[in-house]
Amino acid sequence: MSLRMPAKPPSSAALVGAKTPEQVAHNAKTADWVLTDGEMAEITVILGASIHH
């Protein structure tokens, strides 16, 4: 999920630390994953006050 959050401003990048080729491949799969509006709304509620614009 954290790899998809930069798609929502004000985030611009995710810091990723892959140590194995398998981890790189797993992380690369997130490029095709799209969070729904409902999922983004739920994340926004959960993060709440911790997001400062």
Contact map, one row per residue, 1 for C-alpha under 8 A:
11111000000000000000000000000000000000000000000000000
11111100000001000000000000000000000000000000000000000
11111100000001010000000000100100000000000000000000000
11111111000000000000000000000110111000000000000000000
11111111001001000000000000000000000000000000000000000
01111111111111000000000000000000000000000000000000000
00011111101100000000000000000000000000000000000000000
00011111111000000000000000000000000000000000000000000
00000111111100000000000000000000000000000000000000000
00000101111100000000000000000000000000000000000000001
00001111111110000000000000000000000000000000000000000
00000110111111000000000000000000000000000000000000000
00000100001111100000000000000000000000000000000000000
01101100000111110000000000000000000000000000000000000
00000000000011111000000000000000000000000000000000000
00100000000001111100000000000000000000000000000000000
00000000000000111110000000000000000000000000000000000
00000000000000011111101100000000000000000000000000000
00000000000000001111101100000000000000000000000000000
00000000000000000111111100000000000000000000000000000
00000000000000000111111110000000000000000000000000000
00000000000000000001111111000000000000000000000000000
00000000000000000111111111100000000000000000000000000
00000000000000000111111111110000000000000000000000000
00000000000000000000111111111000000000000000000000000
00000000000000000000011111111100000000000000000000000
00100000000000000000001111111110000000000000000000000
00000000000000000000000111111110000000000000000000000
00000000000000000000000011111111100000000000000000000
00110000000000000000000001111111100000000000000000000
00010000000000000000000000111111100000000000000000000
00000000000000000000000000001111110000000000000000000
00010000000000000000000000001111111000000000000000000
00010000000000000000000000000001111100000000000000000
00010000000000000000000000000000111111110000000000000
00000000000000000000000000000000011111110000000000000
00000000000000000000000000000000001111111000000000000
00000000000000000000000000000000001111111100000000000
00000000000000000000000000000000001111111110000000000
00000000000000000000000000000000001111111111000000000
00000000000000000000000000000000000011111111100000000
00000000000000000000000000000000000001111111110000000
00000000000000000000000000000000000000111111111000000
00000000000000000000000000000000000000011111111100000
00000000000000000000000000000000000000001111111100000
00000000000000000000000000000000000000000111111100000
00000000000000000000000000000000000000000011111111100
00000000000000000000000000000000000000000001111111100
00000000000000000000000000000000000000000000001111110
00000000000000000000000000000000000000000000001111110
00000000000000000000000000000000000000000000001111111
00000000000000000000000000000000000000000000000011111
00000000010000000000000000000000000000000000000000111
